[in-house]
Amino acid sequence: MKSLFWTAWVIAAIVTGIFVFFFFVGLADGTVSSFNFALWTGILAAVLGVTGGSLWLRKANHPVLATVVAMVLGLPGLLAALFFLILLISHPRWN
């Protein structure tokens, strides 16, 4: 159970890092503006809350709940990475 938590948490941390990266890139090029800043704030609060909340739950001796919370970002992140890996390997024709 311990390795499952850390695997899910590392994937969730990578997903969180990707969101934070695109937020700062958007700030630099102007695509994150006052029009969509509230949306970005909500997205960042959610991903940071899931990543930090799962770590906090683990430290508060709730390992099963912490693993479930980490899987909220970990499982979709793993499936998205698997999808892109399949796209890179198979060279699909989209027409």
N, C-alpha and C positions, 0 to 999 in steps of 0.2 A: 504494500500500500504506500510505503514511503517513496519508492522509486516512481510509482505512478503519479503521485502528487508532484514530485520535482520535474518529471517529464512534462506534465500538463502545465506547470507553472513556467517553465522555461519557454515553452511554445507561446503561452499567453504573454510573457514578457517580450518576446520577439514581435508579436502582433501589436502590442502596445507601443513598442519602439517604432514600428512602421507608421502607426497613426501619428505619433509625435513628430517623426521625421517629415511626413507629408504636411502636417500643420505648419511647421517652420518654413518649409519650402513654399507653401502657399502664402505665408506672411511675406516672404522675400519677393515673390513675383507678383503679388497683388491679388491672387485669386481668393485668398481669405480676406474678406472685406467686412465692413460693418453690416452688410446685408446677410451674410451667412456666419458671422462670428458666433452668434448664439448657438447655432447648430454644431459648430466645431467645439464649443465649450461643453455642450452636452455629451458629445461623442467622447471627448477626452476625459471628462469626469467619469463616464461609464467604464471605459477601458482601464483607466487608472484605478477606479474603485474595485473592479473585479480583480486586477492583479494585486493591488495592495490589500484588499479585503481577504483574499485567500491566504496571503501570507500572515495576516493578523489572526485569522481563524486557526491557522496551524500553530501559531505561538500560544493561542488561548486553549490549546488541547481539544480542538475539534477537527481531527484529521480527516474524517469522512466528509464533513461539510466543506472543509477547505478544498478537498479534491474535487468535489462537485462544482464548487464555484470556479476553480481554476479550469475545469473542463468547459465552462461556458465560452471561453475564448480559445482554449487549447484544441478542442475537437474541430471546430470550424477552421481554425488556422491550419491544422494538420491536413484536413480534407482539401483546402485550397492549395496548399503546397503540393499535395499528391496530384491534384488536377493539373497544375502547371508542369510538374515533372512528366506526367503522361503526355502533355502537349509538346514538350521539348523532345521527348524520345520518339513519339509516333509520327511527327510531322504531318498532321492531318490536312486534308484538302477541304476547304470550307465552301467550295462552289457547288 
